[in-house]
Amino acid sequence: MRGFKRFRSAATTISGIELMHRIRKGQFDLAIEGVTAPSVWNVVLLNR
């Protein structure tokens, strides 16, 4: 892999990887009533 062409793409990818690590460690609670996982992803990735 040669790298990312745009900083925003790299930042979004790294944010997603960090979020997955937090979910796996149990540091991020997805058990919010009435909220779906895709909507949580959108909020997290758009508001970094």
HUFENBEL-V480517 format. One line per field, one symbol per residue. burial: + if it has 16 or more other ideal C-beta (glycine too) atoms within 10 Angstrom, else -. Layout:
# HUFENBEL-V480517
burial: ???
This chain:
# HUFENBEL-V480517
burial: ------------------+--------------------+--------
